Amino acid sequence: MNNPGFSRDRIDVSQQDCVTVLKPKGSLCVYGHTALEERIAETMRQGRCRIVLDLSATPMMSSTALGVLLQYTRTLKTRRGRLVLAAPTASLKRILLACNLNRTLRICDTLAEALDAARHNLSSGRLQRVQL
């Protein structure tokens, strides 16, 4: 059940070449994680497995939302896809680093860097450019 204060409509969706960009507007707390999970699942059902989550307008995130990110990072990896976090706010970046999530999640300072990272395949620890 979604919180009327945070719905799927508050997560913008755009396409940059082969990468889908999701941009939540507001904190992903309480029920916000459900909207995020719905958007990611919908993107994957459409066959899109390269996702950038633009966090520039997301000041906070619940532990449940962080769990959603970890779950989909693993799921996308099995499908040769990627979930990349872009431009987290200072407060959110502190949380991500304090939890050592930078070891599991790809976190980029800018949207451009995240888009570039999402366009590459990981194979044997080396980046390979994806053909568009």
C-alpha positions in Angstrom: 0.0 0.0 0.0 1.4 3.4 -1.0 1.5 6.4 1.3 -0.5 9.2 -0.3 2.5 11.4 0.4 4.8 9.4 -1.9 3.6 7.8 -5.0 5.1 6.4 -8.2 4.3 9.7 -9.8 7.0 11.3 -7.6 9.6 9.2 -9.4 10.5 10.7 -12.8 11.5 8.2 -15.5 13.6 9.1 -18.5 15.6 7.2 -21.1 19.2 8.0 -22.0 20.3 5.7 -24.8 20.2 2.2 -23.3 19.9 3.5 -19.7 16.7 4.2 -17.8 17.0 7.1 -15.3 14.8 7.1 -12.2 14.7 10.3 -10.2 12.7 10.2 -6.9 11.6 13.6 -5.7 11.6 13.5 -1.9 12.7 11.1 0.9 12.3 7.4 0.3 11.1 6.7 3.8 8.1 4.8 5.3 6.2 3.9 2.1 8.6 5.5 -0.5 10.5 2.3 -0.9 7.4 0.7 -2.3 7.1 3.3 -5.0 10.8 2.8 -5.8 10.5 -1.0 -5.9 7.4 -0.7 -8.3 9.3 1.6 -10.7 12.4 -0.6 -10.8 10.3 -3.8 -11.3 8.3 -2.0 -14.0 11.5 -1.0 -15.8 12.8 -4.5 -15.7 9.5 -5.9 -17.0 10.0 -3.7 -20.0 13.3 -5.4 -20.6 15.5 -2.6 -19.4 18.3 -3.8 -17.2 20.6 -0.7 -17.0 19.2 1.7 -14.4 20.5 4.8 -12.9 18.9 6.1 -9.8 19.4 9.9 -9.7 19.4 10.8 -6.0 20.0 14.5 -6.3 16.5 15.3 -5.0 16.4 12.6 -2.3 17.6 13.8 1.1 16.9 10.7 3.1 16.3 6.9 2.5 15.0 4.3 4.9 16.9 1.1 5.6 14.1 -0.7 3.7 14.7 1.4 0.6 18.4 0.6 0.9 17.5 -3.1 1.0 15.5 -2.6 -2.2 18.6 -1.2 -3.8 20.7 -4.1 -2.7 18.1 -6.6 -3.9 17.8 -5.1 -7.3 21.6 -4.7 -7.7 21.9 -8.5 -7.3 19.0 -9.2 -9.5 20.2 -6.9 -12.3 23.7 -8.4 -12.1 22.3 -11.9 -12.9 20.7 -10.4 -16.0 23.9 -8.7 -17.1 22.4 -5.3 -16.1 23.4 -2.7 -13.6 21.9 -0.4 -11.0 24.0 2.7 -10.5 23.4 5.5 -8.0 23.9 9.1 -9.1 24.5 12.4 -7.3 23.4 11.5 -3.8 22.8 14.4 -1.5 25.4 15.0 1.1 23.3 13.6 3.9 22.4 10.5 1.9 26.0 10.0 0.8 27.1 10.0 4.4 24.5 7.2 5.2 25.6 5.1 2.2 29.3 5.4 3.2 28.7 4.9 6.9 27.0 1.6 6.0 29.9 0.6 3.7 27.3 0.3 0.8 29.9 1.7 -1.6 31.4 -1.8 -1.5 28.2 -3.3 -3.0 26.5 -0.4 -4.8 28.1 1.7 -7.6 27.8 5.3 -6.3 28.8 8.2 -8.7 29.1 11.9 -7.9 27.4 13.0 -11.1 24.6 11.8 -13.4 27.0 11.8 -16.3 29.4 9.5 -14.5 26.6 7.2 -13.5 25.3 7.0 -17.1 28.7 6.1 -18.3 29.1 3.4 -15.6 25.7 2.0 -16.5 26.6 1.7 -20.2 29.5 -0.7 -19.4 29.4 -4.4 -18.7 31.5 -5.9 -15.9 33.4 -8.9 -17.1 36.4 -10.4 -15.3 36.7 -7.2 -13.3 37.2 -5.1 -16.4 34.8 -2.6 -17.9 33.6 -3.2 -21.5 31.6 -0.7 -23.5 28.1 -1.8 -24.4 27.3 -1.5 -28.1 24.4 0.9 -28.7 
